[in-house]
Amino acid sequence: MDETQPDAGDYSHAESIHVDADPRAVWDVVSDVTRTGEWSPICARCEWDEGDGPRVGAHFTGYNVKPDREWQTRSEVVAAEPGRVFRWTVNGGRVYWGFETVPDGVGTRLTETWEFPPAGREFFGERYGEDAAKEIAIRVADARAGIPATLAAIKRVVEG
């Protein structure tokens, strides 16, 4: 294996947290993308396309902010099972994010998942050229740091 290339496992990440609420209540919060700014360390807000909501095929725009830049993303919901799973793809399959809710005692185990598939990495290669590896490493680090921060914030919101 080429020592300069990350493991395939480096391009996905998932973590979980216990939330003192039933799975449907947790799902109702995490599937309301208009609330994303309440818990995301990078996504300041999201807006559904007119008439859309948490259903497969729905679209929304995300507005992201970091100290060095701001950008927008277009997302499409690819899974929406109330009380179970809410997942979306960003910019036509370049990244996948999602939440899963599973009964856990008297509450819910909430899992957030992230995947940066080959299509996303190829896009970064085309867009950033020689800087692609550095830009990819930034996105990987943001996801790995952002997931536990997001989960803790969602727990505070839901239990609040």
Secondary structure, DSSP 8 states (H G I E B T S, - for coil): --TTS--GGGGEEEEEEEESS-HHHHHHHHT-GGGGGGT-SSEEEEEE-TT--SSTT-EEEEEEEETTEEEEEEEEEEEEETTTEEEEEETTTTEEEEEEEEEETTEEEEEEEEE--HHHHHHHHHHHGGGHHHHHHHHHHHHHHHHHHHHHHHHHHHH-
